[in-house]
């Protein structure tokens, strides 16, 4: 199972593209309310990704790795804010595309991220950070906060990471949203 997880992790960017294409394939015109709600989720997801990316020094790579355990910013609330951001973006696209596309996205996201990618990352983090990670894991949810608190939100933020790594995500989100809107309108 470890080999499969490592292979999927390496291809997670392509998997994200495949998820978008599935949503696009199943997209049907939908209500203005669903379009508006979807756009709000997409925007929230991208803002969360920007915040999360600025709190870590490395996240674009073909192997799991971390130089230190980020526990501040959105990481004070959830262990996987980048993936939570992806979930919000994908769920927004799904809402914009209709219920079939939304259900397909949610099922695919669960399989790829919850069952394959995140367990690989958690295994690495536990091996690298041991008790520190176990304590952190006990107090934070995987994708959703266990508790809402302002404690721990402040911490280092490096905007150079955004220019180096997150610009691609922002462009993909904008382009994907535009293509999806063109398809359903």
Phi, psi and omega in degrees: 000328181298319179297319178296314180299318179295320179295316180294321178301315179300327184260015187298328176295316177293326177295322178297318177297318179297320177298317178298316181297324176296315178300314181298319180299321182268003185293134176229153175305141183225182185286156176301325179295319178293322177297315181295314179297320178297318179296322177297315179297318178300314180296315178299318179298318181289322177298317178299317179298318179298314180299313182294317181297324179288346181266355179233156183268337183214129172211349176263105179195164181273350177234155178289137178192151176204137179273335173204160182275114179280122180231015181244176182062218180294341178289346174286341182259317181220154182281339186229061184294332176296317179287328174297320175299316176301317181299315179297316178298310181296320178294323176297314176299319179298317177299318180294332185265347181113164189296325179296316178295321179297313179298319178297316178299311183300316179295316180293319179299314180301313182298310184291310187271310185287324185265336187241300190287308185296318177302324176297314179296318180296321177299315178299311184298321177295318178295324183278325188239356172050238185298325178300316178291320180300318178295315179298315180298324181292333183259349182238149175279160181293309181235336181239144180296142172278330177211150178258123181207148176277349181297131176086358182289327180284143179174180182298142176224124184245105182291342178294332176297324180297313179294323184283324190232327188270345178304319179302313180298318180298315180296318178297317179297314180296313180296314179300317180295318179296315179297318180295317177298318178300322182290321187266347180270000000 
